[in-house]
Structures are given as structure tokens and as C-alpha cells.
Amino acid sequence: MPAAVHVKKRLTDISVRFPAEQYYVGKDFFPTKQVPHLTDFIPKWSKANILRLDELAMSAPDDELPPEVELILQADDSYQCRVYAVRAPDKIITKRNADPALDYDVERALHIRQRLDVRLEYLRIKQVLRSTSVATNNQTLTTAQQFDNTTSAQNQPVTLPRAIIAQMRHLNGGHPPNVVRMNTFVKNAIVQSEEFKDFVKFNVLDRGSPIGDEELIASVWGLEPGSVKCSDAVYGVAAPTIPPSTAAQSSSAPVSKAFLGSDIIFAWVVPPGLRTYGMGAEFRFSGYNTDPYAVIGVPQFNRGVLPGEDLRGISIVDPHVYNADSLFLLKTCVNTASTTYNGFLD
């Protein structure tokens, strides 16, 4: 008889929700630089002038004045902060009529935060760092070179990245990249390749403290521990519908894509300063708010019978690459058409 008298209700201490804390890596590449204006110039000293080799040997101790050293500025770079904003309207009747198990205002704020997180990660990774017009030092792997091509002798996931890192060291005063990010599918292809196995097959592991794949890759590539990390954060690519689609992810009709896709991003990153040579910075307009983004309430009196309050999330930023020497983009490291990746990679 209990089933006949029980009325089901939503539990107040459990729900199923996609995590707000996806592992986003865009900020790893862009240290924050607070700025008082939406746009300003970034002075850049001439690298060619700094590295110029002059004959400085004097013909006689008291012969002539030594050669002059000129200070030469290149054409100024500039940043341009843009406003990224989203709002969640307050429908007062819906709010008052909501299920008591749902915290209406908290859920609105969380939705705003997640929507901004996804958009800004897309900006940093997909629109900036994975753009060949920004990452002018780049290489797209051929099918024979891709790291998951197990039958090709050109599959060299150790030799090729080591050559890239050597190039970056020469372009950055001897500094190797200290931020390298890739997708787990790409990492798996690297560690399962024959060339990588040849480098690590005689490595003796302590069963009590095994070495993770990322640390093995960093070691084989000659990078510092912690330089190489994986991120599998995703964004939706399916067209928005009401109600939202419940279609499952598939290779033929992907619902989500990974931000990093099939690419590997190498960067030498240092905090911005007067005499630094790092890749770039995220310029953040501090004239309004110094936080990564602000969530504010805005009263609304023109929506519906009863007034409500919009919640608005705002971020005013420009993730800007001002030194392409400190960035390298290795593209299409695996075959994105393979069903192994279930449509997540591009």
C-alpha cells in the first residue's frame, strides 16, 4: 500500500548537472593585465636592433668615440577590450511558482557563469590560439605524420615536437615553452606510438609513485615538469532548440567539440612587464570591475505583469598575443575523422 499513498517530489540535496568546473586552460596562456582603458598601445622594442652585431673593437685607445647604440621602437602593437555579456531575465511569476527544490536565483547565476566561461574559453583557445593568422609559427601534419597513424614511418611524436621546442628556444632567448596543452585523445596517440615507446621502454618506474603520461611526455620532449597538461573541456555545436536537444554524441552528428581539438599549443608564458618577452596577456578593463567577470542585478519594469530583476554577467577583455615568437601551433595531430574520437575533435 505505500506506493498508493506516496506523492513523488524532487529531492532538495541532489541533482544531475554538467559540471561548472570543466578544466579550462585558456587562462594558462594569458596572464591577466588590468588596464584603465578599453584600448591603448603596447610598445615593442626592435629585436633586430637589440641583436645587431657591430664591430666594437677600437683601432687605438684614444682614437675615436665608440660606435653609437640607438634605441629603436617597432610599430606599436595595441589591444582592444571587448564586452562579453549575458543575462538571465527574472520572471517573477515563474520564480514564485517554482518548485521549492530549485533555488531559482542561484541557478540563474550559475547559468550566467557557465555561459561566460564557455564563451571566453572559445575566444582564448578556438578564436585566438588555434588561429593560424595569430599563431604565425604553425605546422599542419599530413596524414602520414599524424600521431595515430601506426603504419607510417613519418609518425614522429618525439622528433617533431623536440625540433619545434628547439626552434622556440632559439626565438626566445633560450627559453623552452612552459605551457603546452593538448586533448587526451592526442596524448593517448603520442604515448601509444612506437617512437615514444622506444624512448621510454627502459624507464624504471617506482610502483609507489608512477609517472603520469603528461610528465613522461614533458621529460621526453625536454621540458620542465608540469609544462604539459591535458584538457578535455567541450562546447556545444548543436543548434540551440527549445526544448534543448537530448541527442547523444556521435561521430556522424557531434553534439559537442573539444576546445583544443586535434591541435597542440606550445607557448612561452611570463607575466607581462616592462622588459619581458612572453607570448601575451589578457587585457582586462578595470574601469568597471577588476574581477574576471561581474554578475549584477538590474531591475526591470517593462517585462510582464509583475516587475523582476535581470541578472547580468559581464566581462570586458582582450586575450592578446603580442609576441608570435613565443607561440607555436601544431595542427591536426590525429585523424579527426576516426570514429575513435566520437566526433569530439576538429
N, C-alpha and C positions, 0 to 999 in steps of 0.2 A: 503493500500500500504506500510506502514512502514516495514512490515515483508519481503517484497520483496527486500528491499534495505539494510537491516541491515546485517552486517557480524559479527558473534559472535567472541569474543576474550576472553581470560582468564582475570579475574579481578586481579589487582595487589595488592589489600589490603585484600584479603580473600582467605583462602584455608582450606581444611579439613585434619588435620594431627594428628595422635595419639600423645598425649602429651608427651613431653620430660621429664616433671616433675612428673613422677609417684612417689608415696610415697615409696621410698626405705628405709629400716630400717637396712640394714646390717651394716652401719657405726655407728648406735646406740650402737652396741655391741663391736666395735673395735676402741677405741681412737687411733689417729694417733701417731706413734713414728718414727720420722725421724732418719735414720741410715746411716752412711757413707759407709757401705759395704753391699754386697748382702747377706752375711751370717755372723753370729757371735754367740757366746754363750750367754745364759741367766742364770746367777747364781740363784740357788734356795736353800734357807735355809731349813734344815730339820725341818718339822713341828713337828714330833715326839720328836725330841730333845728339841725343844722350850717348848713343853707341858709336858715334863718329870717331874714327881713328885718325889723329893728326900727328905729324912729325913734330914732337915737342922738344927734341934734343937741340940745345943751344950750340952754335958753332964756336962761341967763345964766352967765358964767364961774364964779361961786361960788354958783349957785342950789341944786342938789340933787346927790345922788350919782348917778352914771351908771347906766343900766339894768344889771341883773344878767345874767350869762351862766350858764346852767345846763348841767351835764353830764348827758346822758340816754342811758342804755343801753337798746337794744331788748331784747326777749326773747332770751335766749341761744340760739344755734344749738348743735348738737352733732354730733360724728362718732361712728361706730360701726365699729370694725375687725372684719372677719370673717375666719375662717380658710378659706383655699382650699388644698386638698391633694390629691395624687395619689400612688399608689405603684406600683412595678413589682416584683412578687414574684420572688425568686430561686429558680429551680427547679434545684437543684444537679445533678441527673442530666442535665437538658436542657443546662445550661451545659457540663458536662464532655463531653457528646456533640455539642456544637455544631460546625458547620463551622469549621475553622480560619481561613477567610477572614473570618469575622464576629467582631468584638470585642463579645462579649456584654454586658459591663458598660458599655462606652461607649455602645452602642446603647440600653440601658435608661435611662441618664442623659439622652441626647438626647431620647428619647420623653417623659420626665418634663418636661423643659424646654419642649418644644413644646406639650405638653398644657396646661401652665400659661400659656404665652404666649397661646394661643388663648383660654383661658377668661378671662384678665384683660383682654384686648383687647375681648372680648364684653361684659364688665362695664362697662368705661370708655365704650365707644362705643355699643353697642346698648342696654344697660340704663340708662345714666345720661344721656349727652349727647343721644341720639336720643329720649329720653322727653319728651313734652310736659308731663308733670307736674313734671319737673325744669327743662327749658328752657321756662319760662313765657312768655318772649318768643319766639313762633314764628309761622310762617305756612305753610300748605299751599297749594301752587299748584293752580289749576284746570287743566283740560285745555287751555284756551285760553292760559294763562300759561306752560305748560311750555316749557322752552328748546329742545326738539326739535320743537316744533310750527311748522313752516316756513311755514304758511299763515295764521297768526294775527297780527293787529296787536298783540295783548296779550303777545306773546313779547318780553320786555324784560330780557334778562340783564345789561344795563348799568344801566339806570334803576332797576330794583328793588333790586339789591344796593347801589347808591350811596345810595338812600334808607334802607336798613337800616343802613348804616355811619354815615350822618349821625345817625340816631336813637341808635345806640350811643355816638357821640361825646358827645352831649348827656347821656346817662345815666352817663358815666364820666369826667367832668371834662375833656372834650376829647380823650380817648384813643380812637383808632380800634382795631378788632380787629387784633391782631398774630399770631393763629393762625387760619387759615382752611383747612379741609380738605374735599376732595371726591374723588369717584371719577373716573377718567379718562374714562369714558363721559359724565359730566356736564360735565367740562371740554371734551370734544370738541363737545358740543352748544352750549356757550357760544361757543366760538371760530368755529363754523360758522354762527352766527346772523347775520341781516342787520344787526341793531343793532350787534353787536360789530364787524362788518366796517366799518360806517360810521365807527366811532371810530378804527380802525387802518389804514384803506386808504391814507392818505397818510404812514404811518410809514416812514421810510427806514432799512433795515437794512444793517448792515455785514456783508458776506459772510463776513468772517473771524471775527466774533463775533455770530452770530444770537441774537435774544432768544427764549427759550423761551415756550411758551404760558402757563405759570403766571406768569411775570414780566409778560407783556403784560396778563393779567387783573388782576394787582395794580396795575399802572400805570393801567389804565383805571378801576378802582374807587377809585383814590386811596389805595392802601395802600403801605406800605414794601416794598422788595424782600425776598423771602424769606418774606413773610407767607402767600402762597398756595402750597399743595403738594397733590399728588395721592397717594392711597394706594389700591392695588387688593388689599390683603390680604383673604383669604377664610377662611371657616369652613365646615365640613361640615354639611349639613342632612339628608342621607340617613340613614335609620335604621341604627344600627350592626348589623352582622351578622358571623358567624363562618362561613366566612372573609369578610373585608371585600368589599363590593361593588366591582366593576370597571366599573360603568355610566358612560357618558360624560355630560358636561354637556349639557343641552338646555333649551330654553325651556319645554317642557311638563313635564319632570321634572328640575328642577335638582338637582345633587349638592352644589354649593357656593353660598354667598351672600357678597357683599361686605359687610364690616362697615359701611362708610359708606353703602351702598345708593345711593338716589337723592337723598340729602339733602346739604346744605352746612351746615357748622357754623362759625359765626363766634364768636370769643372774644377778650377782652382778658385776657391771662395775665401775671401777675407773680409772682415768688417770694413765698411767704407771709411776712408780717412784722407788726410792731405796728401800723403805720399804712399799710396797703396796701389797694387796692380791686380786686384781681384776681378772676377767676372762682371759683377754688377751689384745692384741693390734694389730693394723695394722702397721706392719713394712714397711716403705716406703723408698726406696733407694733415698737418697738426693744427690748422686754423680752426677746425671744427671739433675734432676729437683725436686723441692720441692712441686710442685702443685700436686693435685690428679691425673692429667694426663696432658701431654703436647700435643698440636697439632702443628705440624711443617710442613713447606713446603719443599719438596725435588725435585729439578729439575730432569727431566727425558728426556733423549735424544735418547732413543732407542725404543720408542713406537710410531708407526705411522709416517706419512709423516712429521708432524709438532711436535716440542718438546712441552712438557707440564710440569706440576708440580704436583707431588703426594702430597696429604695431608695425614699425618700420625698421628694417636693418639697413645700415649704410656703411659703405667702405669706400674711401677715396684714395686710390693707389695707382702706382705705375711700376710693375716689376720690370726693371730696365737693365738690359745688357749693354754696358758701355765699353767693354773690353773683349772683343771676339777672340783674342789670342788665348784667353783663359777658358774657352768653351770648345768642346768637340762633340759632335752628334754622329753616332754610329747607327745607321738606319737599317731596318728590315733584317734584323739579326737572325730571324727564323722565318719559316714559310707560314705566313699568316692564313693561307688557305687550308692548312692542315686541320682536319677535324679534331686533332688532339687538343687544340686550343679553344674549341667550342665557341668560336666567333668573338672571343674577348679581345683579340689583338688586331691592330691595323698597322 
